[in-house]
Amino acid sequence: MAERPAVLGGMPWRLRAGGPAPACGGGPGPGAGPLHGVTVVEITRRVQGPLAGRVLALLGADVVRVEPPGGDPLRGVPPVAEVGGAAVSARFAALNRGKGVLEADLRSAEGRSAVRELIGRADILLHSLAPAKVAGLGLDAEAVAALRPGLVYAQASGGGPGLSTDYPVQAHSGLAALLAPAGEPPRPTLLTVCDVLGGLVCAAGAVAALEARERTGRAQRVESSLLSAARLLCGAPSAGGGPAGVEACTDLAVLARDPRVAAVLEFGPDGCAFVRAPWEFG
């Protein structure tokens, strides 16, 4: 823990400029989100990447998910709820509401061609593909720059070898020790705290990259990770050093019933809770 590196530049993402970008269109109309007219192609799985895409959609972007033929297998993970007339994983629905879907097999030439065509009309490519696979799929930053000059290339990763999921990132970063009461062994939480914050960090980085593109006229590449999100949390006081009697709640069912949290939720007829858009734009 003593050797944890600081977050680069004080920010949990790395932003780099690329080639020149085409002229941008006008801004959103009255009442539209600030990202109205922005198209996002999302190639992600699990939590971090889909949550980043969901935040961009809440800000008004048109987000299209690329899923394998037959749909993302995570659609069937319990608990399952009735959403839009179909049975779907409640967690998957919460992360992917309001997105379009393109089913494409990235292992086939036809699938890769369909995705490239979609990227050719996009403003942001958001992906959480393993670095070792990206080039082989023709989706590395250099390859897609030729498809879409001025593209914002947003990559969300674990942060290093063996850090592809939330739990080991908590242990590696020292966050697990900070979550434990004073004097107790490190205790990672099963609430995917790095995934959730990582998704927010990635979305914020993508918005920052769009703004940088607008200011500089150049394409942007933004990289964020579960590890960079964990390092942000490692700057917060530990549970053991906080106010007496204060405890973190990681039970989502309890949180949904808390009136302080319920105000930001909307509930479907089956009781499934979704986070409502936290912004209004005039």
N, C-alpha and C positions, 0 to 999 in steps of 0.2 A: 504493500500500500504506500510505503514511503517513497517508492520510486515511480509512482503513477505520473506519466507525462501530462502536462497541462493541455487543455484543448487548444488546438492550433489557432493562433490569432485571436483567442478569446471567443471564437465561434465554433459550433459543433459541425461545421461543414467546410469543405475546401472548394473554392470557386476559381475557375480558370477560363480565360477568354479563348475563343476559337476564331474561325474565319468570319468575314463580313456577313451581316444579316440583311435580308430584304426589308424594304420599308414596311412599317407596321400600319395597320388600318386604324380607323377611329376607335374611340373609347366606347364603353358600354352605354346603352340607352338608359333612360330613367327607370329606377327600380331594379335594374339588372345587377348581378354580381359583378365585382371588378374584373373577374376573369371571363366574363361573357365574350364569346367569340374565340376563346383559346381552346385548341384541341389537344388533348393529352392521350397518348397511346401508352397503356399500362401493361407491362409484362411482369407480374409479381405473384407471390403466393404468401401463405401464412398471414402475418398481421402487419408488420412494419410497412411494406410496400402498399398493400391494399388500403391501409388507413391513410397514407399520404395521398393516394388517389381520391379517397373519399373527401378529405379536407379540400382538395383542389376543386372537386365537384360542388361542395358546399359554397365555395367562393364563386361559382358560376361557370366553371370550365366544363366543356363537353369531354367526358372521359370514356374511352373505349378500352375494355379489358381484352387481352388476348388469352384465350383458354384453350386447352387441348381438346381434340374431338371428343364429344360427349360431355364436355363441361368440366370445370375444376372439380376434382374428387372431394375437395373440402366442402362442397355444397351439401354433402350427405352426412356430415359429422354431427352427432347429437349435441345438444338438444335441437330437435327439428320443429319448425313452426310453419304455419300456413301463411305464405307471403305472396300476394298477387295471384292467388288461386293455385299455387304450386307449393309442395312441401320442400323446404330448404333449411339448411342449418341456420339457426338464429344468429350465430356468431358471424357466419359468412354474409348473411343479409345485412347485418349492422355495418359491416365494413364495405359493402359493395352496392348499396342502394343507389339508384339513379345513374348507373353506368351502363353503357352499351357493351355488347360482347361480340367478339370475332373469334370463332373457333378455328384454330389453325394448328397443324402439326409442324412444329419448328424443326423436326428431324427430316422433313421432306422438302424437296425443292419447291413444290407447289405452296406449301404452308409458308415458307420463308418469303416467297414472292408476294403472297397476299399481305404479309406483315410489312414488307418493304413498301408496297403500294400505299398502305395506310400511313406509314411514317412520312411518306412523301408529301402528305397534306397536313402534317401535325406541327404543333408549336413546341410540344414537350414530349420527349420519350422518357418514361419513368420505368425503370426495371430493377429487379433484385436478383438477376441471374448471377450464378457463380462466375467469378472473373475468368476461370479457366475455360468456361464454355462460351463466353461472349464472342470472341473472335471467330470461333468455328461456326457460329450461327450467322456471322456477318453483321453483328449488332454492336460491334465496338464503335467508339466515338468517331474514329477516322472513317470507317465505312459508312456510317449513317450521315456524316457531314456531306458526303457526295450525293446522298439521296435528298436531303433537305438542308440547304444552306441556311444558317441562322438558327438551327434547332437548339433548344435547351435540352441537354443530355443529363438526366438526373439518375444517379446510381445509388441505390441503398444496399448496404452489405452488412455483414456481421462485424467486420473490423479486423479480421485476421484469421489465420488457420485455426480450425477447431472452434470458432466463435460464430457459428451459423444460427444459433438459437439463443433465446433470452437467458435461460438458466445458467449456462456456462459463462455468459458475459457478466452476469451479476457476480459470479465467483472470481473471474479473472480481474475485473476492474476494482474489486474491493467493496463494491456496493453491498454485497451480501453481509459483510461485517458491519457496515453502517446501519443496515436494517435491523440488526439484532440489538436487544437491550444491553446496556452496559454490563460487562462481565460474562456475557453468554457467548457461545461459539457463533461463527457466521451463520446466518439463516436466510438464504434466498427466499423470496416470495414467489408463489406460483402465479400470482397476478403478473401478467407479462408487462412489467413496468418499462423495461427497456424497449420492447416492441412498440408500445403505445407512444412513449416519448420519441422514439426513433422515427415513427411515422410523422409526428408533428414537426420534428427537426427537418426531415426530408422535404415535406411540403413547404416549410418556411424557406428552405434553401432554393427550391424551385421558383418560388415567388421572387426571391432576391435575384435569382438568375434572370428572370424575365425583366425585372427592373434594370439590371445591369445591361441587358441586351438593348433595352430602349434607350439608355443613356449613351452607350458606346457604339451601337450599331454593329456589334460583333456577337457571334454565337457564344454560348456559355456552356461549361460543363461543371456540374456540381456533384460532389461525392459526400455522402453521410453514412453513418453506420450505427449499429446497436451500441458499439463501444463508445462512440463519440457522445451518444445520448447518456450512457451510464456515467461518463466523466462529468457531465453537467450535474447529475444528481449527487455525485461524490463531493461536490462543493457545498452541499446542504448539510446542516447539523444532523447528527445521528439521532435515532430514537432515544438512545440512552442519555443524550445530552440535551434533550428538548424539555419543554415545560412538564412539570409533574402531572401525572394522570392522563397525558395525551397519548393515544394509541392510534396507529394506522389501521384502517379497516380495509381488508382485501376481499371481503365477501360481496360479490356483485349483487346478489339478491338483497342483501341488507342495504347496500348503497341505493338501489333502485327504489326502496321504500322510504328512504330518508327525505323528508320534505325539502331539505336544502339542496338536494340533488335532483329530486323529481321535477323541479321547475324547468330543467333543461331537457327533459325526456318527453317523448310521445309514445303512447302505447297502442298496439294493434288490438284487434278484437280477441286475439288469443292470449293477450297479456304480454306479448313480446315487446320489450322496450327498445326504442331507438333514440339516439341523440338528435334533437332538432337543431337546425342551423342556428349557431350562436350569434349571427350578425343580421342586421337589417341595413339595406343600402338605399339611400334616397337620391 
